C-alpha cells in the first residue's frame, strides 16, 4: 500500500498539536493512532520537517523509551529546554518518570 507522504505528515502534525503541555508521546504511538502500526520511523521523518511549522510542538514527541532521540533537529539543548519549560524533567537526554508524562493518542483521543 502506498502512503501519500504529504497527507501522512499533515495527519502526524494534527495529532502532535493535540499533545497537552507537560505531556509527551512517542513516534510509534502517533503511527498506531493513525492506523499504520510500525510507522514510527515515518513519524520521525515528519517530525524532522516539523520545524517548518512553528505551531507543531515536535519537542513533545520522543522515542518509546522517553529518550530525546530527535534533539539534534532542535539544535543544542533546545528540545530539553522546551520540555523543561513545560515541567518535564530530563536527565541524560531521557525523560524522568516517562510513564507519568506519557500521552497515548489512542487512549486520550478514544480510538
ZAKOLBA-179251 format. One record per residue (C-alpha): residue number from 1; chain; residue in three letters; x, y, z. Coordinates in Angstrom, 3 decimals. Layout:
BEGIN
<node><num>NUM</num><cadena>A</cadena><residuo>ALA</residuo><x>X</x><y>Y</y><z>Z</z></node>
...
END
This chain:
BEGIN
<node><num>1</num><cadena>A</cadena><residuo>UNK</residuo><x>0.000</x><y>0.000</y><z>0.000</z></node>
<node><num>2</num><cadena>A</cadena><residuo>UNK</residuo><x>1.407</x><y>3.383</y><z>-0.994</z></node>
<node><num>3</num><cadena>A</cadena><residuo>UNK</residuo><x>1.089</x><y>6.171</y><z>1.546</z></node>
<node><num>4</num><cadena>A</cadena><residuo>UNK</residuo><x>0.682</x><y>9.778</y><z>0.489</z></node>
<node><num>5</num><cadena>A</cadena><residuo>UNK</residuo><x>3.589</x><y>11.368</y><z>2.377</z></node>
<node><num>6</num><cadena>A</cadena><residuo>UNK</residuo><x>2.079</x><y>14.863</y><z>2.310</z></node>
<node><num>7</num><cadena>A</cadena><residuo>UNK</residuo><x>-1.219</x><y>13.680</y><z>3.765</z></node>
<node><num>8</num><cadena>A</cadena><residuo>UNK</residuo><x>0.514</x><y>11.443</y><z>6.319</z></node>
<node><num>9</num><cadena>A</cadena><residuo>UNK</residuo><x>2.787</x><y>14.264</y><z>7.511</z></node>
<node><num>10</num><cadena>A</cadena><residuo>UNK</residuo><x>-0.246</x><y>16.570</y><z>7.849</z></node>
<node><num>11</num><cadena>A</cadena><residuo>UNK</residuo><x>-2.053</x><y>13.928</y><z>9.917</z></node>
<node><num>12</num><cadena>A</cadena><residuo>UNK</residuo><x>1.039</x><y>13.498</y><z>12.122</z></node>
<node><num>13</num><cadena>A</cadena><residuo>UNK</residuo><x>1.162</x><y>17.254</y><z>12.716</z></node>
<node><num>14</num><cadena>A</cadena><residuo>UNK</residuo><x>-2.539</x><y>17.393</y><z>13.604</z></node>
<node><num>15</num><cadena>A</cadena><residuo>UNK</residuo><x>-2.094</x><y>14.675</y><z>16.244</z></node>
<node><num>16</num><cadena>A</cadena><residuo>UNK</residuo><x>1.065</x><y>16.346</y><z>17.553</z></node>
<node><num>17</num><cadena>A</cadena><residuo>UNK</residuo><x>-0.813</x><y>19.624</y><z>18.040</z></node>
<node><num>18</num><cadena>A</cadena><residuo>UNK</residuo><x>-3.168</x><y>17.781</y><z>20.426</z></node>
<node><num>19</num><cadena>A</cadena><residuo>UNK</residuo><x>-0.432</x><y>16.693</y><z>22.854</z></node>
<node><num>20</num><cadena>A</cadena><residuo>UNK</residuo><x>-1.047</x><y>18.741</y><z>26.008</z></node>
<node><num>21</num><cadena>A</cadena><residuo>UNK</residuo><x>1.691</x><y>20.888</y><z>27.519</z></node>
<node><num>22</num><cadena>A</cadena><residuo>UNK</residuo><x>3.592</x><y>18.880</y><z>30.100</z></node>
<node><num>23</num><cadena>A</cadena><residuo>UNK</residuo><x>2.964</x><y>15.597</y><z>28.274</z></node>
<node><num>24</num><cadena>A</cadena><residuo>UNK</residuo><x>4.868</x><y>13.638</y><z>25.631</z></node>
<node><num>25</num><cadena>A</cadena><residuo>UNK</residuo><x>4.151</x><y>10.797</y><z>23.259</z></node>
<node><num>26</num><cadena>A</cadena><residuo>UNK</residuo><x>6.181</x><y>8.501</y><z>21.060</z></node>
<node><num>27</num><cadena>A</cadena><residuo>UNK</residuo><x>6.650</x><y>8.267</y><z>17.330</z></node>
<node><num>28</num><cadena>A</cadena><residuo>UNK</residuo><x>5.101</x><y>4.801</y><z>17.359</z></node>
<node><num>29</num><cadena>A</cadena><residuo>UNK</residuo><x>2.052</x><y>5.905</y><z>19.350</z></node>
<node><num>30</num><cadena>A</cadena><residuo>UNK</residuo><x>1.255</x><y>8.532</y><z>16.724</z></node>
<node><num>31</num><cadena>A</cadena><residuo>UNK</residuo><x>1.691</x><y>5.981</y><z>13.936</z></node>
<node><num>32</num><cadena>A</cadena><residuo>UNK</residuo><x>-0.532</x><y>3.489</y><z>15.739</z></node>
<node><num>33</num><cadena>A</cadena><residuo>UNK</residuo><x>-3.212</x><y>6.129</y><z>16.243</z></node>
<node><num>34</num><cadena>A</cadena><residuo>UNK</residuo><x>-3.119</x><y>6.922</y><z>12.542</z></node>
<node><num>35</num><cadena>A</cadena><residuo>UNK</residuo><x>-3.665</x><y>3.236</y><z>11.784</z></node>
<node><num>36</num><cadena>A</cadena><residuo>UNK</residuo><x>-0.202</x><y>2.472</y><z>10.456</z></node>
<node><num>37</num><cadena>A</cadena><residuo>UNK</residuo><x>1.386</x><y>0.251</y><z>13.083</z></node>
<node><num>38</num><cadena>A</cadena><residuo>UNK</residuo><x>5.146</x><y>0.058</y><z>12.715</z></node>
<node><num>39</num><cadena>A</cadena><residuo>UNK</residuo><x>5.428</x><y>3.532</y><z>11.189</z></node>
<node><num>40</num><cadena>A</cadena><residuo>UNK</residuo><x>7.492</x><y>5.156</y><z>13.947</z></node>
<node><num>41</num><cadena>A</cadena><residuo>UNK</residuo><x>10.282</x><y>5.927</y><z>11.504</z></node>
<node><num>42</num><cadena>A</cadena><residuo>UNK</residuo><x>7.854</x><y>7.664</y><z>9.124</z></node>
<node><num>43</num><cadena>A</cadena><residuo>UNK</residuo><x>6.528</x><y>9.748</y><z>12.015</z></node>
<node><num>44</num><cadena>A</cadena><residuo>UNK</residuo><x>10.150</x><y>10.623</y><z>12.788</z></node>
<node><num>45</num><cadena>A</cadena><residuo>UNK</residuo><x>10.625</x><y>11.835</y><z>9.214</z></node>
<node><num>46</num><cadena>A</cadena><residuo>UNK</residuo><x>7.556</x><y>14.023</y><z>9.626</z></node>
<node><num>47</num><cadena>A</cadena><residuo>UNK</residuo><x>8.967</x><y>15.409</y><z>12.885</z></node>
<node><num>48</num><cadena>A</cadena><residuo>UNK</residuo><x>12.227</x><y>16.210</y><z>11.083</z></node>
<node><num>49</num><cadena>A</cadena><residuo>UNK</residuo><x>10.232</x><y>18.563</y><z>8.850</z></node>
<node><num>50</num><cadena>A</cadena><residuo>UNK</residuo><x>8.100</x><y>19.999</y><z>11.659</z></node>
<node><num>51</num><cadena>A</cadena><residuo>UNK</residuo><x>10.488</x><y>22.918</y><z>12.106</z></node>
<node><num>52</num><cadena>A</cadena><residuo>UNK</residuo><x>8.753</x><y>24.425</y><z>9.084</z></node>
<node><num>53</num><cadena>A</cadena><residuo>UNK</residuo><x>5.548</x><y>24.581</y><z>11.153</z></node>
<node><num>54</num><cadena>A</cadena><residuo>UNK</residuo><x>6.033</x><y>26.587</y><z>14.356</z></node>
<node><num>55</num><cadena>A</cadena><residuo>UNK</residuo><x>2.592</x><y>25.583</y><z>15.670</z></node>
<node><num>56</num><cadena>A</cadena><residuo>UNK</residuo><x>3.607</x><y>21.890</y><z>15.798</z></node>
<node><num>57</num><cadena>A</cadena><residuo>UNK</residuo><x>5.088</x><y>21.050</y><z>19.243</z></node>
<node><num>58</num><cadena>A</cadena><residuo>UNK</residuo><x>7.531</x><y>18.469</y><z>17.880</z></node>
<node><num>59</num><cadena>A</cadena><residuo>UNK</residuo><x>9.548</x><y>18.637</y><z>21.112</z></node>
<node><num>60</num><cadena>A</cadena><residuo>UNK</residuo><x>6.765</x><y>16.588</y><z>22.752</z></node>
<node><num>61</num><cadena>A</cadena><residuo>UNK</residuo><x>7.476</x><y>13.556</y><z>20.545</z></node>
<node><num>62</num><cadena>A</cadena><residuo>UNK</residuo><x>10.199</x><y>11.206</y><z>21.800</z></node>
<node><num>63</num><cadena>A</cadena><residuo>UNK</residuo><x>11.161</x><y>7.582</y><z>21.307</z></node>
<node><num>64</num><cadena>A</cadena><residuo>UNK</residuo><x>9.320</x><y>4.721</y><z>23.008</z></node>
<node><num>65</num><cadena>A</cadena><residuo>UNK</residuo><x>11.725</x><y>4.814</y><z>25.976</z></node>
<node><num>66</num><cadena>A</cadena><residuo>UNK</residuo><x>11.404</x><y>8.542</y><z>26.610</z></node>
<node><num>67</num><cadena>A</cadena><residuo>UNK</residuo><x>14.729</x><y>9.410</y><z>25.009</z></node>
<node><num>68</num><cadena>A</cadena><residuo>UNK</residuo><x>15.061</x><y>12.720</y><z>23.153</z></node>
<node><num>69</num><cadena>A</cadena><residuo>UNK</residuo><x>16.165</x><y>10.924</y><z>20.006</z></node>
<node><num>70</num><cadena>A</cadena><residuo>UNK</residuo><x>15.308</x><y>13.867</y><z>17.746</z></node>
<node><num>71</num><cadena>A</cadena><residuo>UNK</residuo><x>17.077</x><y>16.510</y><z>19.802</z></node>
<node><num>72</num><cadena>A</cadena><residuo>UNK</residuo><x>19.726</x><y>17.217</y><z>17.158</z></node>
<node><num>73</num><cadena>A</cadena><residuo>UNK</residuo><x>16.973</x><y>18.698</y><z>14.946</z></node>
<node><num>74</num><cadena>A</cadena><residuo>UNK</residuo><x>16.374</x><y>21.383</y><z>17.572</z></node>
<node><num>75</num><cadena>A</cadena><residuo>UNK</residuo><x>19.991</x><y>22.463</y><z>17.923</z></node>
<node><num>76</num><cadena>A</cadena><residuo>UNK</residuo><x>21.899</x><y>22.216</y><z>21.172</z></node>
<node><num>77</num><cadena>A</cadena><residuo>UNK</residuo><x>19.719</x><y>21.565</y><z>24.200</z></node>
<node><num>78</num><cadena>A</cadena><residuo>UNK</residuo><x>16.649</x><y>23.352</y><z>22.811</z></node>
<node><num>79</num><cadena>A</cadena><residuo>UNK</residuo><x>14.411</x><y>20.271</y><z>22.901</z></node>
<node><num>80</num><cadena>A</cadena><residuo>UNK</residuo><x>15.275</x><y>19.657</y><z>26.547</z></node>
<node><num>81</num><cadena>A</cadena><residuo>UNK</residuo><x>14.774</x><y>23.330</y><z>27.391</z></node>
<node><num>82</num><cadena>A</cadena><residuo>UNK</residuo><x>11.324</x><y>23.355</y><z>25.756</z></node>
<node><num>83</num><cadena>A</cadena><residuo>UNK</residuo><x>10.284</x><y>20.253</y><z>27.690</z></node>
<node><num>84</num><cadena>A</cadena><residuo>UNK</residuo><x>11.660</x><y>21.583</y><z>30.975</z></node>
<node><num>85</num><cadena>A</cadena><residuo>UNK</residuo><x>9.743</x><y>24.838</y><z>30.412</z></node>
<node><num>86</num><cadena>A</cadena><residuo>UNK</residuo><x>6.619</x><y>22.654</y><z>30.449</z></node>
<node><num>87</num><cadena>A</cadena><residuo>UNK</residuo><x>7.584</x><y>20.962</y><z>33.727</z></node>
<node><num>88</num><cadena>A</cadena><residuo>UNK</residuo><x>9.123</x><y>17.822</y><z>32.259</z></node>
<node><num>89</num><cadena>A</cadena><residuo>UNK</residuo><x>12.396</x><y>16.814</y><z>33.888</z></node>
<node><num>90</num><cadena>A</cadena><residuo>UNK</residuo><x>15.102</x><y>15.460</y><z>31.567</z></node>
<node><num>91</num><cadena>A</cadena><residuo>UNK</residuo><x>18.321</x><y>13.768</y><z>32.688</z></node>
<node><num>92</num><cadena>A</cadena><residuo>UNK</residuo><x>20.924</x><y>12.469</y><z>30.238</z></node>
<node><num>93</num><cadena>A</cadena><residuo>UNK</residuo><x>18.563</x><y>13.056</y><z>27.300</z></node>
<node><num>94</num><cadena>A</cadena><residuo>UNK</residuo><x>15.822</x><y>10.930</y><z>28.867</z></node>
<node><num>95</num><cadena>A</cadena><residuo>UNK</residuo><x>12.515</x><y>11.992</y><z>30.397</z></node>
<node><num>96</num><cadena>A</cadena><residuo>UNK</residuo><x>12.360</x><y>11.310</y><z>34.126</z></node>
<node><num>97</num><cadena>A</cadena><residuo>UNK</residuo><x>9.214</x><y>9.401</y><z>35.127</z></node>
<node><num>98</num><cadena>A</cadena><residuo>UNK</residuo><x>8.312</x><y>8.921</y><z>31.471</z></node>
<node><num>99</num><cadena>A</cadena><residuo>UNK</residuo><x>5.208</x><y>6.825</y><z>32.235</z></node>
<node><num>100</num><cadena>A</cadena><residuo>UNK</residuo><x>3.538</x><y>9.634</y><z>34.162</z></node>
<node><num>101</num><cadena>A</cadena><residuo>UNK</residuo><x>4.246</x><y>12.125</y><z>31.370</z></node>
<node><num>102</num><cadena>A</cadena><residuo>UNK</residuo><x>3.197</x><y>9.785</y><z>28.549</z></node>
<node><num>103</num><cadena>A</cadena><residuo>UNK</residuo><x>0.153</x><y>10.735</y><z>26.465</z></node>
<node><num>104</num><cadena>A</cadena><residuo>UNK</residuo><x>-1.232</x><y>7.946</y><z>24.285</z></node>
<node><num>105</num><cadena>A</cadena><residuo>UNK</residuo><x>-3.385</x><y>9.344</y><z>21.475</z></node>
<node><num>106</num><cadena>A</cadena><residuo>UNK</residuo><x>-5.184</x><y>6.024</y><z>21.038</z></node>
<node><num>107</num><cadena>A</cadena><residuo>UNK</residuo><x>-6.393</x><y>6.240</y><z>24.654</z></node>
<node><num>108</num><cadena>A</cadena><residuo>UNK</residuo><x>-6.747</x><y>10.008</y><z>25.024</z></node>
<node><num>109</num><cadena>A</cadena><residuo>UNK</residuo><x>-8.478</x><y>10.568</y><z>21.671</z></node>
<node><num>110</num><cadena>A</cadena><residuo>UNK</residuo><x>-10.615</x><y>7.460</y><z>22.034</z></node>
<node><num>111</num><cadena>A</cadena><residuo>UNK</residuo><x>-9.673</x><y>5.220</y><z>19.148</z></node>
END
